[in-house]
């Protein structure tokens, strides 16, 4: 799987993406205008994005903007299965879990997604930090605190 980083400051024009069908993890660290967010959502759809994982500030709005961009792309009519864009938002999860989800669970039912684009919407680029965190999130995860076998008063050998 190809992994790419794209940084966009608010109101910045997006670059051309040439990576074929892909999933995008939108890491939103700043509040942006509705118009700019919608323009970026339309750019994602037009560039071949078929799965958007939205995390951070206004992640629900990012999710909705992509959904609207897809509807507009097909003039509010039928969307072919191979063009349908899956969307999720992760408002209460840590970034590491949204990253893990992007790498381990975000698959399109009809199209192979050969690339993951991490779209960092922030005042300044932080490629090394974000990419290191993404790669670390894909490694084996320790048991969650909610796992009853990881609780300190439970003997994990007791079944």
N, C-alpha and C positions, 0 to 999 in steps of 0.2 A: 504494500500500500504506500503510495506517495503521500508525503506529509509536507504541506506548504504553509507558510506564515504570510499573512497580509495585514499590514497596519493601515488603519484609516483614522485620521483626525476628523472631528466633526466638520462637515461641509466640504471635505476633500473629495475630489473626483476619484472613482475607483479605477484600478488598472485593468487591462485586458487579462482575462483568465483563459488559458488554453490547456486544460487538464482533463477534458472529457467529463463524463458523469462523475459528480463528486458529492460528498457530504461537507457541510460547513458548520463549524462550531463558532458561533458569534459570542465573543467575550466583550460585553458592553460595560465599560468602566466610566462612561460619562452620559449625561443626558443630552439628547440630540433633538433636532426639530422633527416633527412628524413627516414633513415633506422630504427631508434628507433621508430619513430612515426608509421611507417608501421607495425612494430612488435607488437606494442600496439593495433593498429587497428585490426590486425589478431587475437590477443588475445580476444578482445571484441567480435568479430564475433564468434569465436570458443567457447566462454563462454556462448553464448545464447543471446547476445544483439541484439535487433530487432529495436531499434530506437536510434540514436545518435544526440544529440543537442550539437554543438560545439560552444564555446565562448572563446574569449580572443585572445592571440597572435597566429597567424597562424591558426585561426579557419577554414578558407577555406581549408587549407592544411589538417587539421584533417578530415574534411568532405570528401575530395577527397581520402584520405588514406583508410577510411572505405569503400567507394564505390569500390575502387580497391580490397580491401581484400575480399569483397563479391564476386566480379567477379572471383577472383582467387579460392575462396572456391568451386565454381561450374564450374571450368575449362572454364570460359568465355562462358558457355552455359546457358540454361534456369535455372532460379531461381524459385523454388517452392514458391507460394504465402506465405506460412507459414514460409518461411526462408528469405523472402525479408527484407532487413534492410533499414528503412527510415532514411534519414539524413537531417539535417538542420544546417546552420551556422548563427551566430548572431554577425556580425562584428561591427555594429554601435549601438547596443542596450546596455543599462547598464546590468550588471550581474543580477540584480533583475528581469528584464524582461525575460531574458533567463531562469532563474529559474522558474518564473511563467509559462512560456511556457512549460517547462519540466513537471510541475505538472498538468497543466490544459489542454494542447492541444496535447501533444505527445502520441498519441494512435496508435497502429498498426491496420490496417483494418481487419486482420484475426486472430490475436492472442492476448489474454489477457496478458498484461504486469503487473506482480504482484509486481515488485520491481523497484525502481529507484536507480541507483548507481551514486553518484557524484564522478567523477574522477578528483582529484585535482592535476594537473601537475604543481608542484612548487618546489622551493628549500627546503622548510620546510613545515611540516604538519601544518594545521590550521583548524582542524576539528571543534572545537567549533564555530569559526567565520563563517565558510562556512555553517555548518548545521543550525545555528541560522538564517543566512540570507536566506537560502532556506525555512525554516519554515515560516519566516516572509513574504516571497514573496507569499505564498499561501493564506494569509489572504486577505480580501477585499481590493481592491486597490482604492485610491481616483481618482477622475476624472483626466484625463490627461490634460495638459495645452492646447492641441490642441482641446479639447472638447469645442465647442462654448458656451455651457451653463456654463462653468467654467471661462470664461473670465470676468474680473472685470467690464466691462462696459455693460454687458448683464444682464437683469433682468431674473432670472431663472423661474419666475412665468409667464412671458410673453410667450404666445404660438401663 
